Amino acid sequence: MPVADVDRAKAFYADKLGWTCDVDISPTDGVRIAQFTPPGSYCSILLSTGLPQVDMPVGSQRGLHLVVKDLEAARQQLVDRGVEVSEIEDLGGVYYAWFADPDGNTWALQHMPWRA
């Protein structure tokens, strides 16, 4: 996840979103790795600096999907934590709510009713 300030992003993902910080290390000068996992997930994201293999322009990640069972509850949980989240949209039977991190990377909460 391309961010300008790992500490600021860490505060957003851990404190605002409530994700678990699995790793936060600086193995060598100029390298910082922080890995976060959403509650109930086995998928993680990486916030890093100094790793050319994952270098992207800050804020350029768009539309990562977090698939949820209950979109209204997931959205409300984020709103209650102070995150700006869009209203729920029905895009042809698939439902979405959108939010962004402090650097402008965007996320989609997605609900597909047939996936119980």
C-alpha positions in Angstrom: 0.0 0.0 0.0 1.8 3.2 -1.1 1.9 5.7 1.7 3.9 8.8 2.4 4.2 8.3 6.2 4.2 4.8 7.6 3.5 6.0 11.1 0.5 8.0 10.0 -0.8 5.1 7.9 -0.2 2.7 10.8 -2.4 4.9 13.0 -5.2 4.9 10.4 -5.1 1.1 9.8 -4.6 0.1 13.4 -6.5 2.7 15.4 -9.2 3.9 12.9 -9.9 0.6 11.1 -9.0 -1.7 14.0 -6.7 -3.9 12.0 -4.0 -6.0 13.6 -0.4 -4.9 13.1 1.3 -8.2 12.5 4.8 -6.9 11.8 6.5 -3.5 12.2 10.2 -3.7 11.5 13.1 -1.8 10.1 15.5 -4.6 9.0 18.1 -2.2 7.4 18.6 1.5 7.1 16.0 3.1 4.9 13.6 0.1 5.0 10.4 -0.1 7.0 7.9 -2.8 6.8 4.5 -2.8 8.6 2.0 -5.5 7.8 -1.7 -5.3 8.8 -4.6 -7.9 8.7 -8.3 -7.0 8.9 -10.3 -8.7 11.7 -11.3 -12.2 10.6 -9.1 -12.2 7.5 -6.1 -14.2 6.4 -5.2 -11.6 3.8 -2.8 -8.8 4.8 -1.6 -5.5 3.4 2.0 -4.2 3.5 3.0 -0.6 4.3 6.6 -0.1 3.4 9.4 2.3 2.5 12.7 1.5 0.9 11.5 -1.7 -0.9 11.9 -1.2 -4.7 10.0 -4.4 -5.5 6.7 -2.9 -4.1 7.4 0.8 -4.9 4.3 2.6 -6.2 3.3 6.3 -6.2 1.8 7.4 -2.9 -2.0 7.1 -3.0 -2.1 5.2 -6.3 -3.8 2.0 -5.0 -7.5 2.0 -6.1 -10.5 -0.2 -5.3 -9.1 -2.9 -3.1 -12.1 -5.0 -2.1 -13.0 -6.1 1.4 -15.8 -8.7 1.0 -18.1 -8.6 4.0 -21.1 -10.6 5.1 -23.1 -7.7 6.5 -22.3 -4.4 4.6 -24.5 -2.2 6.8 -22.8 -3.5 10.0 -19.3 -3.2 8.5 -19.9 0.3 7.2 -21.4 1.4 10.5 -18.5 0.0 12.4 -16.1 2.1 10.4 -18.3 5.2 10.7 -18.4 4.7 14.5 -14.6 4.6 14.4 -14.4 8.0 12.6 -13.8 6.8 9.1 -15.5 8.6 6.2 -17.4 5.9 4.3 -19.8 6.5 1.4 -23.4 5.5 1.4 -24.2 2.0 0.2 -24.6 1.6 -3.5 -26.3 -1.2 -5.4 -24.4 -1.9 -8.5 -26.5 -4.6 -10.2 -27.1 -6.8 -7.1 -23.6 -6.3 -5.7 -23.4 -3.7 -2.9 -20.6 -1.3 -2.2 -19.4 1.3 0.3 -16.2 3.2 -0.3 -13.5 4.8 1.9 -9.9 6.0 1.5 -6.8 6.1 3.7 -5.1 9.4 4.6 -2.9 9.1 1.4 -5.9 8.6 -1.0 -5.6 4.8 -1.5 -9.2 3.6 -1.9 -11.1 0.6 -0.5 -14.4 -1.0 -1.4 -16.5 -2.8 1.2 -18.3 -5.3 -1.0 -21.3 -7.5 -0.3 -22.5 -10.2 -2.7 -25.7 -11.6 -1.2 -25.2 -15.0 -2.8 -22.0 -15.5 -0.7 -23.4 -16.2 2.7 
